[in-house]
Each structure stands twice: as structure tokens, then as C-alpha cells.
Amino acid sequence: MANYCYVENGEVVEKCDVLPSSWRNVSGLDRSGQDEALLNSLGWYSVTKVTVDCDPETQFIADYQYVLQGNTVLETPIIQARTDNPPSVDLKSAWMGNLRNVRDMLLSQCDWTQTVDIQSARSATWIQNWAAYRQSLRDLPASYENTTITSLTTPVNWPSAPSSGPE
């Protein structure tokens, strides 16, 4: 939504809530808000909001269309119908992306367990436990590939980290 539009060759090319203070070679454009004739001569037009009926239960405003009509620009909402489709792939992609981000953070937090000097001071069991934990973190996304995700807050069964103490 905008309060002013810049029009060039009959088409809206810029939308603003407030007039810019400096524009091209004009300073103080924002103080010219009351002088419609000056603004129009520079290509700036005030916006008139067109009201349309929209039932929020079945419709939503997807965008706005701006059209120059006389000395004003009409802002008309573009209404689209809501759909009751099951969650889209985008929801699952976002959820899987978050899972991978947390997984990557957990892996990086235990990278220290893979250094030679740490492993040389630990038992084979300690090394195996950390290797198994890190592998389960790497395998985690694959275990959710065929899961239906209905919310970004769908829980994840994170593996438990082994003890980091000496062994």
C-alpha cells in the first residue's frame, strides 16, 4: 500500500508511503505534499484507495494494482480465494530446512570430538559413541523424508549426545 506514486509514461514506476526528501534534482519534495499541481508536474500523484468487499474467511488480499486515472492513482486490492489445500511442499521444505540448520549446529558443536589429540586421549567406546551420535545426526533428515509435516512446530526426535567427559 502506498500514499504516493511516481508515474512515468503513464505507468506507475515507484510507490512510497511518504514522499522522498530528495528526488532526482528536487530537494524538499516531502514538504511539497500539499501542492498537488507541483507534484503532478514532477510525475508524483497521490493515491486514492479503492475499497472492495473481501470476506476474510474465504478470501485474502494478494496484492495491489495501481492505475493512473486523471490526477490521482487508484490503488485497488487484488482479491484471491483461500484454498483448503493440504500443507504445501513449501511448508515441508521450510521445516526440513530448519531441521538441517539445527542438525548442522549440533554437528559443529561436537566437531571437537573428531580431532586427533582428543581421540588419542579417549577410549574406543567413547570414540564409537560420538561417531554413532554424529552419524545419527547426519541421517536424521532422511528419516523424515516420507513424514507428513502439518506445522512448522512438528517435533523432531533428536538423538541424545553421549557424555563428553573423559573415558
C-alpha positions as CSV (number, residue, x, y, z in Angstrom):
1,M,0.0,0.0,0.0
2,A,1.3,3.4,-0.9
3,N,0.2,7.0,-0.4
4,Y,2.2,8.5,-3.4
5,C,3.3,7.0,-6.7
6,Y,5.7,8.3,-9.3
7,V,4.3,7.9,-12.8
8,E,6.4,7.8,-16.0
9,N,4.9,7.4,-19.5
10,G,1.5,6.7,-17.9
11,E,2.8,3.8,-15.8
12,V,3.4,3.6,-12.1
13,V,7.2,3.0,-11.6
14,E,7.6,3.9,-7.9
15,K,5.4,3.6,-4.8
16,C,6.0,5.4,-1.5
17,D,4.3,5.8,1.9
18,V,5.8,9.2,2.2
19,L,7.4,11.5,-0.3
20,P,11.2,11.3,-0.5
21,S,13.0,14.3,0.9
22,S,15.3,14.3,-2.1
23,W,14.5,13.0,-5.5
24,R,16.5,13.5,-8.7
25,N,17.3,17.2,-8.7
26,V,14.5,18.2,-6.4
27,S,15.2,18.8,-2.7
28,G,12.4,19.0,-0.1
29,L,9.9,17.0,-2.2
30,D,8.5,15.7,1.1
31,R,7.5,19.3,2.0
32,S,5.5,19.6,-1.2
33,G,2.8,17.3,-0.2
34,Q,0.1,20.0,-0.2
35,D,1.0,21.3,-3.6
36,E,-0.7,18.7,-5.9
37,A,0.0,20.8,-9.1
38,L,3.7,20.8,-8.4
39,L,3.8,17.1,-7.5
40,N,1.8,16.2,-10.6
41,S,4.2,18.3,-12.8
42,L,7.1,16.2,-11.4
43,G,5.2,13.0,-12.0
44,W,4.2,12.3,-8.4
45,Y,0.5,11.6,-7.7
46,S,-1.4,11.0,-4.5
47,V,-3.0,7.6,-4.1
48,T,-6.8,7.0,-3.7
49,K,-7.6,3.7,-2.0
50,V,-10.4,1.8,-3.7
51,T,-12.5,-0.3,-1.2
52,V,-13.6,-3.7,-2.3
53,D,-15.5,-6.3,-0.3
54,C,-13.3,-9.1,1.0
55,D,-14.6,-12.0,3.1
56,P,-11.6,-12.9,5.3
57,E,-13.0,-16.4,5.8
58,T,-12.8,-17.2,2.1
59,Q,-10.7,-14.5,0.5
60,F,-7.5,-12.6,1.1
61,I,-5.7,-9.5,-0.5
62,A,-2.9,-11.0,-2.6
63,D,-1.5,-7.7,-3.9
64,Y,-2.5,-4.2,-5.1
65,Q,-2.9,-2.8,-8.5
66,Y,-2.0,0.9,-9.2
67,V,-3.5,2.7,-12.2
68,L,-3.3,6.4,-13.1
69,Q,-6.7,8.0,-13.6
70,G,-6.7,11.7,-14.1
71,N,-4.6,13.4,-11.4
72,T,-4.7,10.5,-9.0
73,V,-3.5,6.9,-8.8
74,L,-6.1,4.3,-7.8
75,E,-4.9,1.6,-5.5
76,T,-7.2,-1.5,-5.9
77,P,-6.7,-4.6,-3.9
78,I,-6.4,-7.9,-5.8
79,I,-8.6,-10.4,-4.1
80,Q,-7.9,-14.1,-4.2
81,A,-9.9,-17.1,-2.8
82,R,-8.5,-19.0,0.1
83,T,-8.0,-22.7,-0.6
84,D,-8.2,-25.6,1.8
85,N,-5.4,-27.5,0.2
86,P,-3.2,-29.6,2.5
87,P,0.1,-28.1,3.6
88,S,2.2,-27.4,0.6
89,V,5.7,-28.7,-0.2
90,D,6.9,-25.2,0.9
91,L,5.9,-25.9,4.5
92,K,7.8,-29.2,4.5
93,S,10.8,-27.6,2.7
94,A,10.8,-24.9,5.4
95,W,10.5,-27.5,8.2
96,M,13.3,-29.6,6.7
97,G,15.5,-26.6,6.2
98,N,15.1,-25.8,9.9
99,L,15.9,-29.4,10.8
100,R,19.1,-29.3,8.7
101,N,20.1,-25.9,10.3
102,V,19.7,-27.3,13.8
103,R,21.4,-30.5,12.9
104,D,24.3,-28.6,11.3
105,M,24.7,-26.6,14.5
106,L,24.7,-29.7,16.7
107,L,27.3,-31.3,14.5
108,S,29.5,-28.2,14.6
109,Q,29.2,-28.2,18.4
110,C,30.8,-31.6,18.6
111,D,33.4,-31.3,15.9
112,W,36.0,-31.1,18.7
113,T,35.4,-34.8,19.4
114,Q,36.9,-35.7,16.0
115,T,40.3,-34.1,16.5
116,V,43.3,-36.5,16.7
117,D,44.5,-35.1,20.1
118,I,41.1,-35.6,21.7
119,Q,40.6,-39.1,20.3
120,S,44.1,-40.2,21.3
121,A,43.2,-39.5,24.9
122,R,39.8,-41.3,24.9
123,S,38.7,-44.9,24.8
124,A,37.4,-46.8,21.8
125,T,33.9,-46.8,23.3
126,W,33.9,-43.0,23.7
127,I,35.1,-42.6,20.1
128,Q,32.4,-45.0,18.8
129,N,29.6,-43.4,20.8
130,W,30.5,-40.0,19.4
131,A,30.8,-41.4,15.9
132,A,27.4,-43.1,16.2
133,Y,25.8,-39.8,17.5
134,R,27.2,-37.8,14.7
135,Q,26.1,-40.4,12.1
136,S,22.6,-40.3,13.5
137,L,22.5,-36.5,13.2
138,R,23.6,-36.8,9.5
139,D,20.9,-39.5,8.9
140,L,18.1,-37.5,10.6
141,P,16.8,-35.6,7.5
142,A,16.4,-38.9,5.6
143,S,14.3,-40.3,8.4
144,Y,11.7,-37.5,7.9
145,E,11.6,-37.6,4.0
146,N,8.3,-39.5,4.0
147,T,6.7,-37.8,7.0
148,T,3.7,-35.5,6.5
149,I,4.5,-32.2,8.1
150,T,1.4,-30.2,9.2
151,S,3.1,-27.4,11.1
152,L,6.5,-25.7,11.5
153,T,6.4,-26.8,15.1
154,T,6.2,-30.5,14.3
155,P,8.6,-32.1,16.8
156,V,11.9,-33.8,15.9
157,N,13.2,-36.9,17.7
158,W,16.8,-35.7,18.3
159,P,19.4,-38.3,19.2
160,S,21.0,-37.8,22.6
161,A,24.6,-36.8,22.7
162,P,26.9,-39.1,24.6
163,S,28.8,-37.9,27.6
164,S,31.7,-35.6,26.8
165,G,33.6,-36.4,29.9
166,P,36.8,-38.4,29.8
167,E,36.6,-42.1,29.4
